[in-house]
Amino acid sequence: MVKIKVLVAALTVTLVGPSAPALAEPTTPITYNAGTTATRFTGLAFDTCTAPTLAQMTAWKASPYKAVGIYFGGVNRSCAQPQLTPAWVKSVTAMGWRLVPIYLGLQAPCGTRKYKMSTTASNREAVRDADDAVAKAKALGLLPGSALYNDMENYDNTNAVCRSAVLHYLSAWTKELHLQRYLSGVYANLSSGAPDLAAAYNSPSYARPDALWIARWDNSSLLTGWAGIPNTFWAVGQRGKQYMGDHTETYGGVTLNIDNDRFDAPVASVAYTYTVRTTIHSYSGPSTAYPVRSTIAANAGVRVVCQTFGPKIGTSSVWDKLIDGTYVTDYYVRTPSKPGYSAPLPGCSFPFQTTINGLSRRHGPGTAYATYPSALPAGSLAWITCQQAGSKVGTTTVWDRLSDGSWVTDYYVATASQTTYTAPIRRC
């Protein structure tokens, strides 16, 4: 599999001003369902044409890889997928594996694959592919908030008509996934799709994907220093690299033919099933101060999507968000770890693209707080864990607490509102 992704440079100036940011292309807003989260994976991964069996995935727990790419759909998908079922997804993710969903849809008009997009209707074709990808992702149990990666194989990007069709297709893919509440990823070649996406990074004509996964088989797993792609493009948990192509490796006595990848990027989100130790309540937020939403009987199963913090119950201040968007204290749930977070559950966060270059990260929710040395370039993902009122910037007093503990004004983040809080993000 030959794929590549791009990162582009943005200015690093400190901006916290009143001028209104543009919430259109290249940054298109995304909304999220209540019982979902996004999942950021950092580490080594592998991909292989046909999803391995459960026995093979169990054996490969001895490998250095913690995520696997899965070809879950697309008219150009060439390998049979007898293993790729909801039961397989549930079992593999329960082992701790992260999933990188790959959709091999219509290819460039000047590419080499059998099924190609039109030079005049690639927008409409991309919407159909995105809708098909969402339907297939949901059927496997991949939740909204997951990143779905469109595999755009190599093409002749000196062909202006072909290049335009690809850019319009990937822009429409991004916008439709955002409407469907999924994150947009693109897998592209460093000699074609990646530089084309980079050149269009700030173009008002194209929506920018949330993550870029490049193919560059140079045996270097670095996620920076990509030739022709500034480090300030897709800069915050938005990059993957396929750095070695088809070869075999053996772990636990099992040999697979794989490609090697490194990621710091959004991947699939799923629900994990645990049981409760006693009868408990679920609440509309992560605290007993929120309204009770349901009563859960002792030993009943709950489907947890992520964990967050809240008031301490027993020995734990961890709260579990359920698939219905309600919260329960982790103290009474049979998750693996107490009192802290439990792998493989992710921390609850919702990423949104930033809309200006040089967005200041601060030590608290206001402009009076000190700034961190590094600001966020335009198009970065602000991985928001919660929101809180602070000093007014532009038209809003809402500030976003990010997963690294820093704060940014919500005014320059492509959330649903520039005046108030955005559901389903919790209050800090």
LUMMARMI-962325 format. One line per 4 residues: their letters; for each residue x, y, z of C-alpha. Coordinates in steps of 0.5 Angstrom, whole numbers, plus 500, padded with zeros to 3 digits. Layout:
N
a> X:Y:Z ~ ...
REM end
This chain:
428
mvki> 500:500:500 ~ 503:507:498 ~ 500:513:501 ~ 502:519:504
kvlv> 500:526:508 ~ 502:533:508 ~ 503:538:514 ~ 504:546:512
aalt> 506:552:515 ~ 503:557:519 ~ 505:564:522 ~ 506:564:529
vtlv> 504:570:532 ~ 500:572:538 ~ 493:573:536 ~ 487:574:541
gpsa> 483:580:538 ~ 476:582:536 ~ 476:581:529 ~ 471:575:527
pala> 475:569:524 ~ 472:566:518 ~ 468:559:520 ~ 468:557:512
eptt> 473:553:508 ~ 478:551:509 ~ 476:550:516 ~ 469:547:517
pity> 465:546:523 ~ 464:539:526 ~ 459:537:531 ~ 459:531:536
nagt> 454:526:539 ~ 453:526:546 ~ 455:519:547 ~ 462:520:543
tatr> 469:522:544 ~ 475:523:539 ~ 481:518:540 ~ 488:520:539
ftgl> 493:515:538 ~ 501:516:539 ~ 505:511:537 ~ 507:505:532
afdt> 502:502:528 ~ 502:497:522 ~ 497:496:516 ~ 495:490:512
ctap> 491:488:506 ~ 486:483:510 ~ 485:484:517 ~ 488:479:521
tlaq> 484:474:525 ~ 483:474:533 ~ 488:469:534 ~ 494:473:530
mtaw> 492:480:533 ~ 493:476:540 ~ 499:474:538 ~ 502:480:536
kasp> 500:484:542 ~ 508:482:543 ~ 509:487:538 ~ 511:494:538
ykav> 505:496:535 ~ 499:498:538 ~ 494:500:533 ~ 492:497:526
giyf> 490:500:520 ~ 483:496:517 ~ 480:497:510 ~ 473:498:512
ggvn> 470:500:505 ~ 471:503:498 ~ 469:501:491 ~ 477:500:490
rsca> 478:496:496 ~ 481:489:493 ~ 482:485:499 ~ 477:480:502
qpql> 475:482:509 ~ 472:476:513 ~ 475:478:520 ~ 472:485:519
tpaw> 466:484:523 ~ 463:488:529 ~ 465:482:534 ~ 472:483:531
vksv> 472:490:532 ~ 469:489:540 ~ 474:484:541 ~ 480:487:538
tamg> 479:494:541 ~ 478:490:548 ~ 485:487:547 ~ 487:495:547
wrlv> 488:495:540 ~ 487:502:536 ~ 484:502:529 ~ 486:506:523
piyl> 480:506:519 ~ 482:506:511 ~ 477:507:506 ~ 479:506:499
glqa> 474:510:495 ~ 474:513:488 ~ 481:515:485 ~ 484:520:481
pcgt> 482:521:474 ~ 489:520:472 ~ 491:515:477 ~ 492:507:476
rkyk> 486:504:480 ~ 480:501:476 ~ 475:506:479 ~ 476:513:478
mstt> 472:520:480 ~ 470:524:474 ~ 473:530:472 ~ 467:534:473
asnr> 463:531:479 ~ 468:529:484 ~ 464:533:489 ~ 458:529:489
eavr> 462:523:488 ~ 466:524:494 ~ 459:526:498 ~ 457:519:496
dadd> 463:516:498 ~ 463:519:505 ~ 456:517:506 ~ 458:510:505
avak> 464:510:509 ~ 460:513:515 ~ 455:507:514 ~ 460:502:514
akal> 464:505:520 ~ 457:505:524 ~ 456:498:522 ~ 462:496:525
gllp> 461:500:531 ~ 466:506:530 ~ 463:512:533 ~ 462:519:531
gsal> 468:522:533 ~ 472:517:529 ~ 477:519:524 ~ 476:516:517
yndm> 482:516:512 ~ 481:517:505 ~ 486:513:501 ~ 488:517:495
enyd> 493:513:492 ~ 499:516:487 ~ 497:520:481 ~ 500:525:476
ntna> 499:532:479 ~ 502:535:474 ~ 495:534:470 ~ 492:540:473
vcrs> 485:538:471 ~ 486:531:475 ~ 489:535:481 ~ 483:540:481
avlh> 478:534:481 ~ 482:530:487 ~ 482:537:491 ~ 475:538:490
ylsa> 473:531:492 ~ 477:531:498 ~ 474:537:500 ~ 467:535:499
wtke> 469:528:503 ~ 472:533:509 ~ 465:537:509 ~ 461:531:509
lhlq> 464:527:514 ~ 464:533:519 ~ 456:534:517 ~ 456:526:519
ryls> 460:528:526 ~ 466:524:524 ~ 473:527:523 ~ 476:527:516
gvya> 483:524:515 ~ 487:523:508 ~ 492:518:506 ~ 496:521:500
nlss> 503:520:497 ~ 508:525:498 ~ 509:526:491 ~ 502:527:489
gapd> 496:528:494 ~ 500:531:500 ~ 503:537:497 ~ 497:538:493
laaa> 493:538:500 ~ 499:542:503 ~ 498:548:497 ~ 491:548:498
ynsp> 492:548:506 ~ 489:556:507 ~ 485:556:500 ~ 478:559:501
syar> 476:554:495 ~ 477:547:499 ~ 476:545:506 ~ 482:542:510
pdal> 482:535:512 ~ 483:534:520 ~ 489:529:519 ~ 494:527:514
wiar> 497:521:513 ~ 503:520:508 ~ 506:515:505 ~ 514:515:504
wdns> 518:509:505 ~ 524:512:507 ~ 525:508:513 ~ 524:514:517
sllt> 518:514:522 ~ 519:522:524 ~ 513:526:524 ~ 516:532:522
gwag> 521:535:517 ~ 517:532:511 ~ 520:535:505 ~ 516:541:502
ipnt> 511:540:508 ~ 512:546:513 ~ 511:543:521 ~ 506:548:522
fwav> 501:544:518 ~ 497:539:521 ~ 501:540:527 ~ 497:538:533
gqrg> 496:530:533 ~ 494:531:526 ~ 500:526:523 ~ 501:519:521
kqym> 507:517:516 ~ 507:510:513 ~ 515:509:513 ~ 516:502:510
gdht> 512:498:505 ~ 511:491:504 ~ 515:486:508 ~ 514:481:513
etyg> 515:481:521 ~ 514:475:526 ~ 511:476:533 ~ 508:471:538
gvtl> 510:465:532 ~ 505:469:527 ~ 508:472:521 ~ 504:477:517
nidn> 506:482:511 ~ 505:489:513 ~ 507:496:512 ~ 510:500:518
drfd> 506:507:520 ~ 507:512:526 ~ 502:516:528 ~ 500:522:533
apva> 493:523:530 ~ 486:521:531 ~ 483:514:530 ~ 477:510:531
svay> 473:511:537 ~ 469:505:540 ~ 465:503:546 ~ 468:498:551
tytv> 463:494:556 ~ 464:493:563 ~ 460:491:569 ~ 458:495:575
rtti> 459:493:582 ~ 453:495:585 ~ 446:499:584 ~ 448:506:581
hsys> 445:512:578 ~ 448:516:572 ~ 448:523:571 ~ 447:528:566
gpst> 454:531:568 ~ 461:528:571 ~ 458:529:578 ~ 452:528:583
aypv> 450:535:583 ~ 448:534:576 ~ 441:531:575 ~ 440:523:575
rsti> 438:520:568 ~ 438:513:570 ~ 439:507:575 ~ 443:502:573
aana> 442:495:577 ~ 448:491:580 ~ 452:487:575 ~ 449:490:569
gvrv> 453:492:563 ~ 455:499:561 ~ 458:501:555 ~ 463:506:556
vcqt> 466:511:551 ~ 471:515:555 ~ 474:517:562 ~ 474:524:565
fgpk> 475:528:572 ~ 470:530:577 ~ 468:530:584 ~ 472:524:588
igts> 467:518:590 ~ 470:513:594 ~ 478:513:592 ~ 477:515:585
svwd> 475:522:582 ~ 475:519:575 ~ 468:519:571 ~ 466:514:566
klid> 462:517:560 ~ 457:512:557 ~ 454:511:550 ~ 448:515:552
gtyv> 452:521:554 ~ 451:520:561 ~ 456:519:566 ~ 457:514:572
tdyy> 463:515:577 ~ 468:510:576 ~ 469:508:583 ~ 463:503:582
vrtp> 465:500:575 ~ 469:494:574 ~ 474:498:569 ~ 482:495:570
skpg> 485:501:574 ~ 483:504:580 ~ 484:510:582 ~ 486:513:575
ysap> 484:512:568 ~ 484:505:565 ~ 487:503:559 ~ 484:502:553
lpgc> 479:508:555 ~ 481:514:552 ~ 480:521:556 ~ 474:525:553
sfpf> 476:530:548 ~ 473:533:542 ~ 478:536:537 ~ 476:542:533
qtti> 480:546:528 ~ 483:553:530 ~ 481:559:525 ~ 487:563:526
ngls> 495:563:526 ~ 498:564:533 ~ 493:562:537 ~ 495:563:544
rrhg> 495:558:549 ~ 494:560:556 ~ 495:558:564 ~ 488:559:565
pgta> 481:562:562 ~ 483:569:561 ~ 488:574:557 ~ 491:576:564
yaty> 494:569:565 ~ 501:567:562 ~ 502:564:555 ~ 506:558:554
psal> 512:559:549 ~ 508:555:543 ~ 502:558:540 ~ 497:554:535
pags> 498:555:528 ~ 491:555:524 ~ 488:549:522 ~ 491:546:529
lawi> 486:541:532 ~ 484:544:539 ~ 483:538:543 ~ 478:540:548
tcqq> 476:537:554 ~ 472:542:557 ~ 469:549:557 ~ 469:555:562
agsk> 467:562:563 ~ 473:567:562 ~ 475:574:560 ~ 471:576:553
vgtt> 475:575:547 ~ 471:578:541 ~ 464:576:542 ~ 465:570:547
tvwd> 467:569:554 ~ 468:562:553 ~ 475:559:554 ~ 477:552:552
rlsd> 481:547:556 ~ 485:543:552 ~ 488:536:553 ~ 495:538:555
gswv> 492:543:560 ~ 493:549:557 ~ 487:554:555 ~ 485:558:549
tdyy> 479:563:547 ~ 473:559:544 ~ 473:565:539 ~ 478:562:535
vata> 476:555:535 ~ 471:552:530 ~ 466:550:535 ~ 458:551:534
sqtt> 458:558:537 ~ 462:564:538 ~ 458:566:543 ~ 456:561:548
ytap> 458:553:550 ~ 458:548:545 ~ 454:541:546 ~ 456:536:548
irrc> 463:539:551 ~ 462:539:559 ~ 463:545:563 ~ 470:545:567
REM end
